[in-house]
Amino acid sequence: MADAFLKFDDIKFDGLGGQGQKLGNDFDRLGDSFSDLGGAFIKLVDEVTSAQFVKKHVAGVKFNDVARDFNKVGEDFVKLIDPLHKFDDAVVKLTDQFLKITPSDSEVPIPLAADFLKFENDIKLTGLDFFDAASEIKGSPTENLSLAFHKISIDYKEQSADALQIKQDIADFLDITGISDSSPLGMAFFKYSGDFHKISDAYLKLSADFQKLSSDFVPNEESGPIKFDQVVLKHADDFVQLSQDLKLADAALGGLGGDFHKLADALENAGPATTPTFKLG
């Protein structure tokens, strides 16, 4: 097998390290908002299930904290779109340069650019659906909130599938190009790929959690619409489970955030690299 130098003169990576740091911070902030929302749910469960609340059968618990945190998560999702797209574009340009001169036994190109774009679009949809849920929480939660949680469940399921596909795209890229996972660039891509796998697992759990809450808010035909505090009282375990999984997702997002910076540094300092140009036999 022969090797050739691959240069990145046509790709402008200057300043990408700073972009990676900012994007990493943005993902960390999203994770923090997940954790805050989980904390708000725990606080709500404690309030609704307290002996004093149950004894008085008082309705009208204030949900301002939960609505506020839903809005915050929505904002953090939407804020990711532009910086994430710029970073994704840089990753695609670099992978394309490698793949142009790297032989492959498969005629099917790696759909990384299209998969990045779908992930970005699904992130935006998730943010908008969090905004809608916040509005429903501030209003009179009934079957509308059930629908809002169902939409978020679908959003997380889609993002989970997106993340798993990106993970596979990166794995295919590393396999085709033969980049060593012990090199700075290979190691950065390897960790980046693993982060997306963790995000996929975490989001799949959140999808199941929000679908369970969606079912909890379906009104009873006999009693009619139910109030938020009544649902929390009856299904406290579901809210606790969601809170726990939000915290796990926070950890997964934190890992991805940190590795955005490492990958940005590896891309910015890629310089000339060697890559196989043909296979023997």
C-alpha positions as protocol buffer text, in pm:
chain_id: "A"
residue {
  index: 1
  type: MET
  ca { x: 0 y: 0 z: 0 }
}
residue {
  index: 2
  type: ALA
  ca { x: 137 y: 340 z: -95 }
}
residue {
  index: 3
  type: ASP
  ca { x: 83 y: 663 z: 94 }
}
residue {
  index: 4
  type: ALA
  ca { x: 41 y: 1019 z: -31 }
}
residue {
  index: 5
  type: PHE
  ca { x: 47 y: 1354 z: 140 }
}
residue {
  index: 6
  type: LEU
  ca { x: -291 y: 1519 z: 172 }
}
residue {
  index: 7
  type: LYS
  ca { x: -288 y: 1897 z: 212 }
}
residue {
  index: 8
  type: PHE
  ca { x: -570 y: 2114 z: 338 }
}
residue {
  index: 9
  type: ASP
  ca { x: -476 y: 2441 z: 169 }
}
residue {
  index: 10
  type: ASP
  ca { x: -826 y: 2495 z: 32 }
}
residue {
  index: 11
  type: ILE
  ca { x: -993 y: 2451 z: 371 }
}
residue {
  index: 12
  type: LYS
  ca { x: -987 y: 2749 z: 604 }
}
residue {
  index: 13
  type: PHE
  ca { x: -964 y: 2608 z: 956 }
}
residue {
  index: 14
  type: ASP
  ca { x: -820 y: 2924 z: 1114 }
}
residue {
  index: 15
  type: GLY
  ca { x: -1030 y: 3017 z: 1414 }
}
residue {
  index: 16
  type: LEU
  ca { x: -1206 y: 2681 z: 1423 }
}
residue {
  index: 17
  type: GLY
  ca { x: -1059 y: 2615 z: 1766 }
}
residue {
  index: 18
  type: GLY
  ca { x: -1248 y: 2915 z: 1899 }
}
residue {
  index: 19
  type: GLN
  ca { x: -1566 y: 2800 z: 1726 }
}
residue {
  index: 20
  type: GLY
  ca { x: -1524 y: 2453 z: 1874 }
}
residue {
  index: 21
  type: GLN
  ca { x: -1482 y: 2603 z: 2221 }
}
residue {
  index: 22
  type: LYS
  ca { x: -1797 y: 2812 z: 2180 }
}
residue {
  index: 23
  type: LEU
  ca { x: -1996 y: 2521 z: 2042 }
}
residue {
  index: 24
  type: GLY
  ca { x: -1874 y: 2302 z: 2325 }
}
residue {
  index: 25
  type: ASN
  ca { x: -1991 y: 2564 z: 2574 }
}
residue {
  index: 26
  type: ASP
  ca { x: -2328 y: 2580 z: 2397 }
}
residue {
  index: 27
  type: PHE
  ca { x: -2375 y: 2205 z: 2433 }
}
residue {
  index: 28
  type: ASP
  ca { x: -2267 y: 2226 z: 2797 }
}
residue {
  index: 29
  type: ARG
  ca { x: -2528 y: 2498 z: 2849 }
}
residue {
  index: 30
  type: LEU
  ca { x: -2796 y: 2281 z: 2691 }
}
residue {
  index: 31
  type: GLY
  ca { x: -2699 y: 2000 z: 2926 }
}
residue {
  index: 32
  type: ASP
  ca { x: -2720 y: 2236 z: 3223 }
}
residue {
  index: 33
  type: SER
  ca { x: -3070 y: 2335 z: 3111 }
}
residue {
  index: 34
  type: PHE
  ca { x: -3165 y: 1967 z: 3095 }
}
residue {
  index: 35
  type: SER
  ca { x: -3042 y: 1929 z: 3451 }
}
residue {
  index: 36
  type: ASP
  ca { x: -3230 y: 2241 z: 3565 }
}
residue {
  index: 37
  type: LEU
  ca { x: -3551 y: 2105 z: 3411 }
}
residue {
  index: 38
  type: GLY
  ca { x: -3497 y: 1776 z: 3591 }
}
residue {
  index: 39
  type: GLY
  ca { x: -3450 y: 1964 z: 3917 }
}
residue {
  index: 40
  type: ALA
  ca { x: -3771 y: 2160 z: 3856 }
}
residue {
  index: 41
  type: PHE
  ca { x: -3962 y: 1834 z: 3809 }
}
residue {
  index: 42
  type: ILE
  ca { x: -3821 y: 1693 z: 4134 }
}
residue {
  index: 43
  type: LYS
  ca { x: -3918 y: 2010 z: 4317 }
}
residue {
  index: 44
  type: LEU
  ca { x: -4266 y: 1983 z: 4169 }
}
residue {
  index: 45
  type: VAL
  ca { x: -4301 y: 1620 z: 4276 }
}
residue {
  index: 46
  type: ASP
  ca { x: -4188 y: 1707 z: 4630 }
}
residue {
  index: 47
  type: GLU
  ca { x: -4439 y: 1990 z: 4650 }
}
residue {
  index: 48
  type: VAL
  ca { x: -4734 y: 1796 z: 4513 }
}
residue {
  index: 49
  type: THR
  ca { x: -4670 y: 1479 z: 4713 }
}
residue {
  index: 50
  type: SER
  ca { x: -4608 y: 1656 z: 5043 }
}
residue {
  index: 51
  type: ALA
  ca { x: -4833 y: 1551 z: 5329 }
}
residue {
  index: 52
  type: GLN
  ca { x: -4975 y: 1903 z: 5359 }
}
residue {
  index: 53
  type: PHE
  ca { x: -5071 y: 1916 z: 4992 }
}
residue {
  index: 54
  type: VAL
  ca { x: -5232 y: 1573 z: 4995 }
}
residue {
  index: 55
  type: LYS
  ca { x: -5421 y: 1650 z: 5317 }
}
residue {
  index: 56
  type: LYS
  ca { x: -5571 y: 1975 z: 5188 }
}
residue {
  index: 57
  type: HIS
  ca { x: -5629 y: 1847 z: 4835 }
}
residue {
  index: 58
  type: VAL
  ca { x: -5520 y: 2189 z: 4713 }
}
residue {
  index: 59
  type: ALA
  ca { x: -5501 y: 2244 z: 4339 }
}
residue {
  index: 60
  type: GLY
  ca { x: -5323 y: 2529 z: 4166 }
}
residue {
  index: 61
  type: VAL
  ca { x: -4958 y: 2450 z: 4217 }
}
residue {
  index: 62
  type: LYS
  ca { x: -4744 y: 2708 z: 4042 }
}
residue {
  index: 63
  type: PHE
  ca { x: -4564 y: 2569 z: 3741 }
}
residue {
  index: 64
  type: ASN
  ca { x: -4362 y: 2878 z: 3655 }
}
residue {
  index: 65
  type: ASP
  ca { x: -4028 y: 2707 z: 3716 }
}
residue {
  index: 66
  type: VAL
  ca { x: -4113 y: 2416 z: 3488 }
}
residue {
  index: 67
  type: ALA
  ca { x: -4246 y: 2644 z: 3212 }
}
residue {
  index: 68
  type: ARG
  ca { x: -3939 y: 2868 z: 3244 }
}
residue {
  index: 69
  type: ASP
  ca { x: -3703 y: 2571 z: 3208 }
}
residue {
  index: 70
  type: PHE
  ca { x: -3893 y: 2435 z: 2908 }
}
residue {
  index: 71
  type: ASN
  ca { x: -3844 y: 2775 z: 2745 }
}
residue {
  index: 72
  type: LYS
  ca { x: -3475 y: 2773 z: 2836 }
}
residue {
  index: 73
  type: VAL
  ca { x: -3422 y: 2429 z: 2681 }
}
residue {
  index: 74
  type: GLY
  ca { x: -3603 y: 2549 z: 2369 }
}
residue {
  index: 75
  type: GLU
  ca { x: -3380 y: 2856 z: 2345 }
}
residue {
  index: 76
  type: ASP
  ca { x: -3063 y: 2651 z: 2390 }
}
residue {
  index: 77
  type: PHE
  ca { x: -3164 y: 2408 z: 2116 }
}
residue {
  index: 78
  type: VAL
  ca { x: -3237 y: 2688 z: 1869 }
}
residue {
  index: 79
  type: LYS
  ca { x: -2911 y: 2871 z: 1953 }
}
residue {
  index: 80
  type: LEU
  ca { x: -2713 y: 2563 z: 1851 }
}
residue {
  index: 81
  type: ILE
  ca { x: -2821 y: 2571 z: 1487 }
}
residue {
  index: 82
  type: ASP
  ca { x: -2587 y: 2830 z: 1331 }
}
residue {
  index: 83
  type: PRO
  ca { x: -2261 y: 2744 z: 1514 }
}
residue {
  index: 84
  type: LEU
  ca { x: -2328 y: 2371 z: 1474 }
}
residue {
  index: 85
  type: HIS
  ca { x: -2383 y: 2408 z: 1100 }
}
residue {
  index: 86
  type: LYS
  ca { x: -2055 y: 2599 z: 1058 }
}
residue {
  index: 87
  type: PHE
  ca { x: -1866 y: 2334 z: 1251 }
}
residue {
  index: 88
  type: ASP
  ca { x: -2035 y: 2048 z: 1066 }
}
residue {
  index: 89
  type: ASP
  ca { x: -1946 y: 2213 z: 736 }
}
residue {
  index: 90
  type: ALA
  ca { x: -1577 y: 2216 z: 832 }
}
residue {
  index: 91
  type: VAL
  ca { x: -1589 y: 1848 z: 930 }
}
residue {
  index: 92
  type: VAL
  ca { x: -1757 y: 1756 z: 600 }
}
residue {
  index: 93
  type: LYS
  ca { x: -1497 y: 1949 z: 397 }
}
residue {
  index: 94
  type: LEU
  ca { x: -1213 y: 1767 z: 569 }
}
residue {
  index: 95
  type: THR
  ca { x: -1369 y: 1422 z: 533 }
}
residue {
  index: 96
  type: ASP
  ca { x: -1442 y: 1492 z: 166 }
}
residue {
  index: 97
  type: GLN
  ca { x: -1074 y: 1571 z: 106 }
}
residue {
  index: 98
  type: PHE
  ca { x: -972 y: 1239 z: 257 }
}
residue {
  index: 99
  type: LEU
  ca { x: -1236 y: 1038 z: 74 }
}
residue {
  index: 100
  type: LYS
  ca { x: -1152 y: 1186 z: -268 }
}
residue {
  index: 101
  type: ILE
  ca { x: -815 y: 1011 z: -275 }
}
residue {
  index: 102
  type: THR
  ca { x: -893 y: 711 z: -55 }
}
residue {
  index: 103
  type: PRO
  ca { x: -999 y: 389 z: -225 }
}
residue {
  index: 104
  type: SER
  ca { x: -1319 y: 225 z: -109 }
}
residue {
  index: 105
  type: ASP
  ca { x: -1474 y: -114 z: -175 }
}
residue {
  index: 106
  type: SER
  ca { x: -1816 y: 55 z: -160 }
}
residue {
  index: 107
  type: GLU
  ca { x: -1959 y: 271 z: -434 }
}
residue {
  index: 108
  type: VAL
  ca { x: -2200 y: 435 z: -189 }
}
residue {
  index: 109
  type: PRO
  ca { x: -2066 y: 768 z: -56 }
}
residue {
  index: 110
  type: ILE
  ca { x: -2079 y: 843 z: 315 }
}
residue {
  index: 111
  type: PRO
  ca { x: -2391 y: 1062 z: 367 }
}
residue {
  index: 112
  type: LEU
  ca { x: -2232 y: 1268 z: 644 }
}
residue {
  index: 113
  type: ALA
  ca { x: -2337 y: 1610 z: 507 }
}
residue {
  index: 114
  type: ALA
  ca { x: -2702 y: 1505 z: 467 }
}
residue {
  index: 115
  type: ASP
  ca { x: -2705 y: 1340 z: 809 }
}
residue {
  index: 116
  type: PHE
  ca { x: -2558 y: 1648 z: 976 }
}
residue {
  index: 117
  type: LEU
  ca { x: -2825 y: 1862 z: 808 }
}
residue {
  index: 118
  type: LYS
  ca { x: -3106 y: 1636 z: 928 }
}
residue {
  index: 119
  type: PHE
  ca { x: -2968 y: 1645 z: 1282 }
}
residue {
  index: 120
  type: GLU
  ca { x: -2955 y: 2026 z: 1271 }
}
residue {
  index: 121
  type: ASN
  ca { x: -3313 y: 2048 z: 1142 }
}
residue {
  index: 122
  type: ASP
  ca { x: -3438 y: 1807 z: 1407 }
}
residue {
  index: 123
  type: ILE
  ca { x: -3264 y: 2010 z: 1678 }
}
residue {
  index: 124
  type: LYS
  ca { x: -3454 y: 2318 z: 1561 }
}
residue {
  index: 125
  type: LEU
  ca { x: -3787 y: 2132 z: 1562 }
}
residue {
  index: 126
  type: THR
  ca { x: -3719 y: 2008 z: 1915 }
}
residue {
  index: 127
  type: GLY
  ca { x: -3653 y: 2361 z: 2034 }
}
residue {
  index: 128
  type: LEU
  ca { x: -3978 y: 2487 z: 1882 }
}
residue {
  index: 129
  type: ASP
  ca { x: -4174 y: 2203 z: 2041 }
}
residue {
  index: 130
  type: PHE
  ca { x: -4025 y: 2289 z: 2382 }
}
residue {
  index: 131
  type: PHE
  ca { x: -4153 y: 2644 z: 2333 }
}
residue {
  index: 132
  type: ASP
  ca { x: -4501 y: 2508 z: 2257 }
}
residue {
  index: 133
  type: ALA
  ca { x: -4494 y: 2287 z: 2566 }
}
residue {
  index: 134
  type: ALA
  ca { x: -4393 y: 2584 z: 2781 }
}
residue {
  index: 135
  type: SER
  ca { x: -4697 y: 2775 z: 2655 }
}
residue {
  index: 136
  type: GLU
  ca { x: -4926 y: 2483 z: 2738 }
}
residue {
  index: 137
  type: ILE
  ca { x: -4781 y: 2452 z: 3089 }
}
residue {
  index: 138
  type: LYS
  ca { x: -4847 y: 2820 z: 3154 }
}
residue {
  index: 139
  type: GLY
  ca { x: -5205 y: 2779 z: 3035 }
}
residue {
  index: 140
  type: SER
  ca { x: -5447 y: 2508 z: 3137 }
}
residue {
  index: 141
  type: PRO
  ca { x: -5275 y: 2173 z: 3083 }
}
residue {
  index: 142
  type: THR
  ca { x: -5518 y: 1920 z: 2934 }
}
residue {
  index: 143
  type: GLU
  ca { x: -5494 y: 1697 z: 2632 }
}
residue {
  index: 144
  type: ASN
  ca { x: -5296 y: 1976 z: 2460 }
}
residue {
  index: 145
  type: LEU
  ca { x: -5004 y: 1908 z: 2690 }
}
residue {
  index: 146
  type: SER
  ca { x: -5033 y: 1538 z: 2612 }
}
residue {
  index: 147
  type: LEU
  ca { x: -4988 y: 1623 z: 2245 }
}
residue {
  index: 148
  type: ALA
  ca { x: -4697 y: 1858 z: 2322 }
}
residue {
  index: 149
  type: PHE
  ca { x: -4513 y: 1585 z: 2515 }
}
residue {
  index: 150
  type: HIS
  ca { x: -4584 y: 1336 z: 2236 }
}
residue {
  index: 151
  type: LYS
  ca { x: -4419 y: 1572 z: 1984 }
}
residue {
  index: 152
  type: ILE
  ca { x: -4113 y: 1606 z: 2207 }
}
residue {
  index: 153
  type: SER
  ca { x: -4099 y: 1227 z: 2238 }
}
residue {
  index: 154
  type: ILE
  ca { x: -4090 y: 1199 z: 1859 }
}
residue {
  index: 155
  type: ASP
  ca { x: -3827 y: 1475 z: 1844 }
}
residue {
  index: 156
  type: TYR
  ca { x: -3595 y: 1288 z: 2077 }
}
residue {
  index: 157
  type: LYS
  ca { x: -3650 y: 963 z: 1890 }
}
residue {
  index: 158
  type: GLU
  ca { x: -3552 y: 1136 z: 1565 }
}
residue {
  index: 159
  type: GLN
  ca { x: -3245 y: 1299 z: 1721 }
}
residue {
  index: 160
  type: SER
  ca { x: -3143 y: 963 z: 1867 }
}
residue {
  index: 161
  type: ALA
  ca { x: -3157 y: 806 z: 1521 }
}
residue {
  index: 162
  type: ASP
  ca { x: -2968 y: 1105 z: 1375 }
}
residue {
  index: 163
  type: ALA
  ca { x: -2690 y: 1076 z: 1631 }
}
residue {
  index: 164
  type: LEU
  ca { x: -2656 y: 701 z: 1573 }
}
residue {
  index: 165
  type: GLN
  ca { x: -2631 y: 756 z: 1197 }
}
residue {
  index: 166
  type: ILE
  ca { x: -2362 y: 1023 z: 1242 }
}
residue {
  index: 167
  type: LYS
  ca { x: -2174 y: 787 z: 1469 }
}
residue {
  index: 168
  type: GLN
  ca { x: -2184 y: 525 z: 1194 }
}
residue {
  index: 169
  type: ASP
  ca { x: -2078 y: 778 z: 928 }
}
residue {
  index: 170
  type: ILE
  ca { x: -1770 y: 871 z: 1130 }
}
residue {
  index: 171
  type: ALA
  ca { x: -1690 y: 504 z: 1194 }
}
residue {
  index: 172
  type: ASP
  ca { x: -1717 y: 434 z: 819 }
}
residue {
  index: 173
  type: PHE
  ca { x: -1495 y: 734 z: 742 }
}
residue {
  index: 174
  type: LEU
  ca { x: -1224 y: 613 z: 980 }
}
residue {
  index: 175
  type: ASP
  ca { x: -1247 y: 260 z: 841 }
}
residue {
  index: 176
  type: ILE
  ca { x: -1224 y: 368 z: 475 }
}
residue {
  index: 177
  type: THR
  ca { x: -941 y: 616 z: 519 }
}
residue {
  index: 178
  type: GLY
  ca { x: -738 y: 403 z: 757 }
}
residue {
  index: 179
  type: ILE
  ca { x: -666 y: 698 z: 986 }
}
residue {
  index: 180
  type: SER
  ca { x: -502 y: 562 z: 1300 }
}
residue {
  index: 181
  type: ASP
  ca { x: -707 y: 607 z: 1614 }
}
residue {
  index: 182
  type: SER
  ca { x: -380 y: 676 z: 1796 }
}
residue {
  index: 183
  type: SER
  ca { x: -311 y: 987 z: 1586 }
}
residue {
  index: 184
  type: PRO
  ca { x: -442 y: 1321 z: 1718 }
}
residue {
  index: 185
  type: LEU
  ca { x: -694 y: 1350 z: 1434 }
}
residue {
  index: 186
  type: GLY
  ca { x: -801 y: 986 z: 1452 }
}
residue {
  index: 187
  type: MET
  ca { x: -834 y: 996 z: 1829 }
}
residue {
  index: 188
  type: ALA
  ca { x: -1045 y: 1313 z: 1812 }
}
residue {
  index: 189
  type: PHE
  ca { x: -1278 y: 1159 z: 1554 }
}
residue {
  index: 190
  type: PHE
  ca { x: -1299 y: 834 z: 1752 }
}
residue {
  index: 191
  type: LYS
  ca { x: -1409 y: 1014 z: 2069 }
}
residue {
  index: 192
  type: TYR
  ca { x: -1644 y: 1236 z: 1869 }
}
residue {
  index: 193
  type: SER
  ca { x: -1808 y: 925 z: 1724 }
}
residue {
  index: 194
  type: GLY
  ca { x: -1843 y: 770 z: 2071 }
}
residue {
  index: 195
  type: ASP
  ca { x: -2008 y: 1087 z: 2201 }
}
residue {
  index: 196
  type: PHE
  ca { x: -2280 y: 1062 z: 1939 }
}
residue {
  index: 197
  type: HIS
  ca { x: -2347 y: 704 z: 2044 }
}
residue {
  index: 198
  type: LYS
  ca { x: -2396 y: 817 z: 2404 }
}
residue {
  index: 199
  type: ILE
  ca { x: -2624 y: 1102 z: 2292 }
}
residue {
  index: 200
  type: SER
  ca { x: -2831 y: 853 z: 2092 }
}
residue {
  index: 201
  type: ASP
  ca { x: -2878 y: 627 z: 2396 }
}
residue {
  index: 202
  type: ALA
  ca { x: -2965 y: 918 z: 2625 }
}
residue {
  index: 203
  type: TYR
  ca { x: -3216 y: 1068 z: 2383 }
}
residue {
  index: 204
  type: LEU
  ca { x: -3387 y: 734 z: 2327 }
}
residue {
  index: 205
  type: LYS
  ca { x: -3454 y: 717 z: 2702 }
}
residue {
  index: 206
  type: LEU
  ca { x: -3591 y: 1073 z: 2701 }
}
residue {
  index: 207
  type: SER
  ca { x: -3817 y: 981 z: 2409 }
}
residue {
  index: 208
  type: ALA
  ca { x: -3967 y: 697 z: 2613 }
}
residue {
  index: 209
  type: ASP
  ca { x: -4003 y: 923 z: 2919 }
}
residue {
  index: 210
  type: PHE
  ca { x: -4188 y: 1198 z: 2735 }
}
residue {
  index: 211
  type: GLN
  ca { x: -4415 y: 944 z: 2566 }
}
residue {
  index: 212
  type: LYS
  ca { x: -4504 y: 805 z: 2909 }
}
residue {
  index: 213
  type: LEU
  ca { x: -4590 y: 1155 z: 3032 }
}
residue {
  index: 214
  type: SER
  ca { x: -4794 y: 1209 z: 2718 }
}
residue {
  index: 215
  type: SER
  ca { x: -5002 y: 905 z: 2812 }
}
residue {
  index: 216
  type: ASP
  ca { x: -5033 y: 1030 z: 3170 }
}
residue {
  index: 217
  type: PHE
  ca { x: -5198 y: 1350 z: 3048 }
}
residue {
  index: 218
  type: VAL
  ca { x: -5463 y: 1182 z: 2835 }
}
residue {
  index: 219
  type: PRO
  ca { x: -5796 y: 1289 z: 2991 }
}
residue {
  index: 220
  type: ASN
  ca { x: -6028 y: 1036 z: 3146 }
}
residue {
  index: 221
  type: GLU
  ca { x: -6357 y: 1017 z: 2959 }
}
residue {
  index: 222
  type: GLU
  ca { x: -6549 y: 1011 z: 3286 }
}
residue {
  index: 223
  type: SER
  ca { x: -6366 y: 1283 z: 3479 }
}
residue {
  index: 224
  type: GLY
  ca { x: -6279 y: 1507 z: 3185 }
}
residue {
  index: 225
  type: PRO
  ca { x: -5965 y: 1723 z: 3169 }
}
residue {
  index: 226
  type: ILE
  ca { x: -5711 y: 1669 z: 3445 }
}
residue {
  index: 227
  type: LYS
  ca { x: -5485 y: 1925 z: 3609 }
}
residue {
  index: 228
  type: PHE
  ca { x: -5108 y: 1918 z: 3607 }
}
residue {
  index: 229
  type: ASP
  ca { x: -5081 y: 1868 z: 3984 }
}
residue {
  index: 230
  type: GLN
  ca { x: -5322 y: 1573 z: 3968 }
}
residue {
  index: 231
  type: VAL
  ca { x: -5105 y: 1404 z: 3706 }
}
residue {
  index: 232
  type: VAL
  ca { x: -4789 y: 1463 z: 3909 }
}
residue {
  index: 233
  type: LEU
  ca { x: -4955 y: 1320 z: 4220 }
}
residue {
  index: 234
  type: LYS
  ca { x: -5076 y: 1009 z: 4040 }
}
residue {
  index: 235
  type: HIS
  ca { x: -4766 y: 950 z: 3825 }
}
residue {
  index: 236
  type: ALA
  ca { x: -4484 y: 1088 z: 4040 }
}
residue {
  index: 237
  type: ASP
  ca { x: -4252 y: 802 z: 3943 }
}
residue {
  index: 238
  type: ASP
  ca { x: -4271 y: 900 z: 3576 }
}
residue {
  index: 239
  type: PHE
  ca { x: -4159 y: 1255 z: 3654 }
}
residue {
  index: 240
  type: VAL
  ca { x: -3876 y: 1127 z: 3874 }
}
residue {
  index: 241
  type: GLN
  ca { x: -3759 y: 893 z: 3597 }
}
residue {
  index: 242
  type: LEU
  ca { x: -3761 y: 1180 z: 3347 }
}
residue {
  index: 243
  type: SER
  ca { x: -3558 y: 1390 z: 3588 }
}
residue {
  index: 244
  type: GLN
  ca { x: -3297 y: 1117 z: 3625 }
}
residue {
  index: 245
  type: ASP
  ca { x: -3269 y: 1066 z: 3250 }
}
residue {
  index: 246
  type: LEU
  ca { x: -3238 y: 1441 z: 3192 }
}
residue {
  index: 247
  type: LYS
  ca { x: -2936 y: 1440 z: 3421 }
}
residue {
  index: 248
  type: LEU
  ca { x: -2784 y: 1147 z: 3230 }
}
residue {
  index: 249
  type: ALA
  ca { x: -2837 y: 1338 z: 2906 }
}
residue {
  index: 250
  type: ASP
  ca { x: -2664 y: 1636 z: 3069 }
}
residue {
  index: 251
  type: ALA
  ca { x: -2354 y: 1419 z: 3120 }
}
residue {
  index: 252
  type: ALA
  ca { x: -2365 y: 1294 z: 2760 }
}
residue {
  index: 253
  type: LEU
  ca { x: -2395 y: 1648 z: 2625 }
}
residue {
  index: 254
  type: GLY
  ca { x: -2106 y: 1757 z: 2846 }
}
residue {
  index: 255
  type: GLY
  ca { x: -1886 y: 1487 z: 2693 }
}
residue {
  index: 256
  type: LEU
  ca { x: -1977 y: 1594 z: 2341 }
}
residue {
  index: 257
  type: GLY
  ca { x: -1917 y: 1957 z: 2431 }
}
residue {
  index: 258
  type: GLY
  ca { x: -1565 y: 1886 z: 2548 }
}
residue {
  index: 259
  type: ASP
  ca { x: -1478 y: 1682 z: 2243 }
}
residue {
  index: 260
  type: PHE
  ca { x: -1602 y: 1950 z: 2002 }
}
residue {
  index: 261
  type: HIS
  ca { x: -1309 y: 2159 z: 2122 }
}
residue {
  index: 262
  type: LYS
  ca { x: -1062 y: 1872 z: 2085 }
}
residue {
  index: 263
  type: LEU
  ca { x: -1181 y: 1791 z: 1734 }
}
residue {
  index: 264
  type: ALA
  ca { x: -1164 y: 2158 z: 1637 }
}
residue {
  index: 265
  type: ASP
  ca { x: -801 y: 2172 z: 1752 }
}
residue {
  index: 266
  type: ALA
  ca { x: -721 y: 1854 z: 1558 }
}
residue {
  index: 267
  type: LEU
  ca { x: -882 y: 1996 z: 1243 }
}
residue {
  index: 268
  type: GLU
  ca { x: -714 y: 2333 z: 1281 }
}
residue {
  index: 269
  type: ASN
  ca { x: -374 y: 2168 z: 1315 }
}
residue {
  index: 270
  type: ALA
  ca { x: -429 y: 1889 z: 1064 }
}
residue {
  index: 271
  type: GLY
  ca { x: -165 y: 2025 z: 825 }
}
residue {
  index: 272
  type: PRO
  ca { x: -27 y: 1778 z: 571 }
}
residue {
  index: 273
  type: ALA
  ca { x: -142 y: 1424 z: 644 }
}
residue {
  index: 274
  type: THR
  ca { x: -70 y: 1085 z: 491 }
}
residue {
  index: 275
  type: THR
  ca { x: -343 y: 856 z: 371 }
}
residue {
  index: 276
  type: PRO
  ca { x: -346 y: 531 z: 169 }
}
residue {
  index: 277
  type: THR
  ca { x: -385 y: 584 z: -205 }
}
residue {
  index: 278
  type: PHE
  ca { x: -446 y: 227 z: -316 }
}
residue {
  index: 279
  type: LYS
  ca { x: -480 y: -128 z: -185 }
}
residue {
  index: 280
  type: LEU
  ca { x: -270 y: -423 z: -294 }
}
residue {
  index: 281
  type: GLY
  ca { x: -428 y: -743 z: -414 }
}
